[in-house]
Amino acid sequence: MEFKNDFSVTKLFAEKRINVFVDKNLVIEVNAFSARHLIEDSEWGASYNLMILDKVRWQKLLKIDLENSFDYITTMIFQLGCYREYNDIATILRNNIEKVFENTVIDFQAKEIKINDITITSEIWDYLVYVLKLIHGEKVNQPLTFTSPEAKAFWEKQQALEQKIKETKEKNNKDDKEALMKGLLTIVFAFPSFTIDYLLDQTMAQIHWLYEQAAKAVSYNVNEKVFAAGNMKKGKNLDFFIK
C-alpha cells in the first residue's frame, strides 16, 4: 500500500486541512486543529494523546497484549467502551476521531472504522497518526514496513527506548507551564505584525516553524548590528536568516 500527503507549513497557512493519499487516488482529509483548540478543548487533547500512543504504552495502560496500536484503539471503542470505567474515554475518542478525519463512519456491527469508504487498517492508521504528529509540530519519521516479525520487534524496541528519552524531556518541559507563551512572545518580538491571538489560531507545526525563524531573526539582528559597527570577523559575511 502506497501513502502520500500534501503536508507543508505553507499549506497550513492557507488551509487547515491535510490530504492523505492512499494508493494514489483514495483521499483521507485530516483537519489541522489549532493551538487554541488544543488548549481550550481538553477532550481533543486527551484523544490526541491516545491516538498517538504506541503499542508499548497502550499495553502499560490497559494491561492486555494486542498486535498493534490500532488494535488498542478498536478494542477501546468496540469492546471496552461498553464498560462503565472505559465508556467516557471510548466516547471521547470516537467523537474526536470523527472530528479530525472527515467523513468517518464507525460501524459497531462490523466493528470497523471507515473514512471516505476506506476501511482503516493498522497500516493506514499508523500513517494517519504520522500526519497528525506532523500537524502538531513533532519531528517524526514516516512509518516503516517490515520484511519479518524479527525486524519489526527490533524496531519496536528502538522506538520504546526513544520514547523513554522523549518522555523524560517532556516531563522536564512540563515544569515550565508557560513554555508555549514564551515561544509566542519570541515570535511576536521578532515579527511584531503577528499577535498572540493570531498565533493561537495556527497549528503547532506553524508555531514551531515560526519560532525557529524568530530565533534566527533575533540572531541575524544582533549580527547585523555587529556588521554595521565594523566588528564582524574578517572574511565573514552577513547572510540573511531565511535561506
C-alpha positions as CSV (number, residue, x, y, z in Angstrom):
1,M,0.0,0.0,0.0
2,E,1.4,3.4,-1.0
3,F,0.9,6.6,1.0
4,K,1.5,10.2,0.3
5,N,0.4,13.5,1.9
6,D,0.4,17.2,1.0
7,F,1.6,18.5,4.3
8,S,3.6,21.7,4.4
9,V,3.7,24.7,6.7
10,T,2.8,26.8,3.7
11,K,-0.4,24.8,3.1
12,L,-1.3,25.2,6.8
13,F,-1.2,29.0,6.5
14,A,-3.6,28.7,3.5
15,E,-5.9,25.9,4.7
16,K,-6.2,23.9,8.0
17,R,-6.6,20.6,6.2
18,I,-4.1,18.0,5.0
19,N,-4.9,15.4,2.4
20,V,-3.6,11.8,2.7
21,F,-3.5,9.8,-0.5
22,V,-3.9,6.1,-0.2
23,D,-2.8,4.1,-3.3
24,K,-2.7,7.4,-5.3
25,N,-6.4,8.1,-5.7
26,L,-8.2,7.5,-2.4
27,V,-8.1,10.5,-0.2
28,I,-8.5,11.0,3.6
29,E,-8.9,14.6,4.7
30,V,-7.3,15.4,8.1
31,N,-8.4,18.5,9.9
32,A,-5.5,20.5,11.3
33,F,-6.6,21.8,14.7
34,S,-5.0,25.0,16.1
35,A,-3.1,25.6,19.3
36,R,-6.2,27.4,20.6
37,H,-8.2,24.2,20.0
38,L,-5.6,22.1,21.8
39,I,-5.7,24.4,24.8
40,E,-9.5,25.0,25.0
41,D,-10.7,21.5,24.1
42,S,-9.4,19.2,26.8
43,E,-11.2,16.2,25.2
44,W,-9.3,16.7,21.9
45,G,-6.0,16.9,23.9
46,A,-6.9,13.6,25.6
47,S,-8.0,12.0,22.4
48,Y,-4.8,13.1,20.5
49,N,-2.6,11.6,23.3
50,L,-4.5,8.3,23.0
51,M,-4.3,8.3,19.2
52,I,-0.5,8.7,19.2
53,L,0.1,6.0,21.8
54,D,2.4,3.2,20.6
55,K,1.8,-0.4,21.4
56,V,4.2,-0.4,24.4
57,R,2.4,2.5,26.1
58,W,-1.1,1.0,25.3
59,Q,0.0,-2.2,26.8
60,K,1.0,-0.5,30.0
61,L,-2.3,1.4,30.1
62,L,-4.7,-1.5,29.5
63,K,-2.6,-4.4,30.7
64,I,-3.5,-6.5,27.7
65,D,-1.3,-7.6,24.8
66,L,-2.5,-6.8,21.3
67,E,-0.8,-6.8,18.0
68,N,-0.5,-3.0,17.3
69,S,-1.8,0.4,18.5
70,F,-4.7,0.3,16.1
71,D,-6.0,-2.9,17.8
72,Y,-6.0,-1.0,21.1
73,I,-8.0,1.8,19.5
74,T,-10.6,-0.5,18.1
75,T,-10.7,-2.6,21.3
76,M,-11.3,0.6,23.4
77,I,-14.1,1.7,21.1
78,F,-15.9,-1.6,20.2
79,Q,-15.3,-3.7,23.3
80,L,-14.1,-1.9,26.4
81,G,-16.3,1.1,25.8
82,C,-19.4,-0.9,26.9
83,Y,-17.9,-1.0,30.5
84,R,-18.6,1.9,32.8
85,E,-14.9,2.6,33.6
86,Y,-14.0,2.9,29.9
87,N,-17.2,4.4,28.5
88,D,-16.3,8.1,28.8
89,I,-12.8,7.5,27.3
90,A,-14.2,5.5,24.4
91,T,-16.9,8.0,23.6
92,I,-14.5,11.0,23.7
93,L,-12.0,9.0,21.5
94,R,-14.7,8.1,19.0
95,N,-16.1,11.6,18.8
96,N,-12.7,13.1,18.1
97,I,-11.7,10.6,15.5
98,E,-14.9,11.6,13.7
99,K,-14.0,15.3,14.1
100,V,-10.4,15.1,12.9
101,F,-10.9,12.8,10.0
102,E,-13.6,13.9,7.5
103,N,-16.4,11.5,6.6
104,T,-15.6,9.0,9.3
105,V,-18.1,6.1,9.9
106,I,-17.7,3.9,13.0
107,D,-19.6,0.7,12.3
108,F,-20.3,-1.1,15.6
109,Q,-21.9,-4.1,13.8
110,A,-18.9,-4.8,11.6
111,K,-16.5,-3.4,14.2
112,E,-14.8,-1.3,11.6
113,I,-13.7,2.3,11.2
114,K,-14.2,3.7,7.7
115,I,-13.1,7.1,6.3
116,N,-14.4,8.1,2.9
117,D,-15.4,4.4,2.4
118,I,-11.8,3.3,3.1
119,T,-11.7,0.6,5.7
120,I,-8.9,1.6,8.1
121,T,-6.2,-0.9,8.8
122,S,-3.3,-0.7,11.2
123,E,-1.0,0.3,8.3
124,I,-3.3,3.2,7.3
125,W,-3.8,4.2,10.9
126,D,-0.1,4.4,11.6
127,Y,0.3,6.7,8.6
128,L,-2.6,8.9,9.8
129,V,-1.0,9.2,13.2
130,Y,2.2,10.2,11.5
131,V,0.4,13.0,9.7
132,L,-1.3,14.1,13.0
133,K,2.1,14.3,14.6
134,L,3.4,16.5,11.7
135,I,0.5,18.8,12.2
136,H,1.3,19.1,15.9
137,G,4.9,20.1,15.2
138,E,6.5,16.8,16.1
139,K,9.7,15.7,14.4
140,V,8.8,12.2,13.3
141,N,9.9,9.7,10.6
142,Q,7.4,8.1,8.2
143,P,6.2,4.7,9.3
144,L,8.2,1.7,8.0
145,T,7.2,-1.6,6.5
146,F,8.9,-4.7,7.7
147,T,10.0,-7.9,5.9
148,S,10.0,-10.0,9.0
149,P,8.5,-10.1,12.6
150,E,12.1,-10.0,13.9
151,A,12.8,-6.7,12.1
152,K,9.6,-5.3,13.5
153,A,10.4,-6.4,17.0
154,F,13.8,-4.8,16.8
155,W,12.4,-1.6,15.6
156,E,9.7,-1.5,18.3
157,K,12.5,-1.9,21.0
158,Q,14.3,1.1,19.5
159,Q,11.1,3.1,19.5
160,A,10.4,2.2,23.1
161,L,13.9,3.5,24.0
162,E,13.4,6.7,22.1
163,Q,10.0,7.1,23.7
164,K,11.6,6.9,27.2
165,I,14.0,9.7,26.2
166,K,11.2,11.8,24.8
167,E,9.0,11.3,27.9
168,T,11.9,12.4,30.1
169,K,12.3,15.6,28.0
170,E,8.6,16.2,28.1
171,K,8.4,15.8,31.8
172,N,11.2,18.4,32.2
173,N,9.4,20.8,29.9
174,K,6.1,20.4,31.8
175,D,7.7,22.1,34.8
176,D,7.5,25.3,32.7
177,K,3.8,25.8,32.2
178,E,4.3,28.9,30.2
179,A,6.6,27.4,27.6
180,L,4.1,27.9,24.8
181,M,3.5,31.6,25.8
182,K,7.3,32.2,25.9
183,G,7.6,30.8,22.4
184,L,4.7,33.0,21.2
185,L,6.3,36.1,22.7
186,T,9.6,35.3,21.0
187,I,7.7,35.2,17.6
188,V,5.9,38.5,18.3
189,F,9.2,40.1,19.4
190,A,10.9,39.1,16.1
191,F,7.8,39.7,13.9
192,P,5.7,42.5,15.5
193,S,3.0,42.2,12.9
194,F,1.9,38.9,14.4
195,T,-0.3,38.9,17.5
196,I,-0.8,36.3,20.2
197,D,-4.4,36.0,19.2
198,Y,-3.5,35.3,15.6
199,L,-0.8,32.7,16.6
200,L,-3.2,30.8,18.8
201,D,-5.3,30.1,15.7
202,Q,-2.4,28.5,14.0
203,T,-1.3,24.8,14.3
204,M,1.6,23.8,16.5
205,A,3.6,22.9,13.3
206,Q,3.3,26.6,12.2
207,I,4.1,27.9,15.6
208,H,7.2,25.7,15.8
209,W,8.3,26.8,12.4
210,L,7.8,30.5,13.2
211,Y,9.6,30.1,16.5
212,E,12.7,28.7,14.6
213,Q,12.6,31.6,12.2
214,A,12.2,34.1,15.1
215,A,15.3,32.7,16.8
216,K,17.2,33.1,13.6
217,A,15.8,36.6,13.1
218,V,17.0,37.7,16.5
219,S,20.4,36.3,15.9
220,Y,20.5,38.0,12.5
221,N,19.6,41.4,14.0
222,V,22.4,41.0,16.5
223,N,24.9,40.1,13.8
224,E,23.6,43.0,11.6
225,K,24.5,45.5,14.3
226,V,27.9,43.9,14.7
227,F,28.5,44.1,11.0
228,A,27.3,47.7,10.8
229,A,29.7,48.6,13.6
230,G,32.6,47.0,11.7
231,N,33.2,44.3,14.3
232,M,32.4,41.3,12.1
233,K,35.3,38.8,11.9
234,K,37.5,39.2,8.8
235,G,36.3,37.2,5.9
236,K,32.8,36.6,7.4
237,N,29.7,37.8,5.6
238,L,26.3,38.6,6.9
239,D,23.9,36.0,5.5
240,F,20.1,36.6,5.6
241,F,18.5,34.2,8.1
242,I,15.9,32.8,5.5
243,K,17.6,30.7,3.0
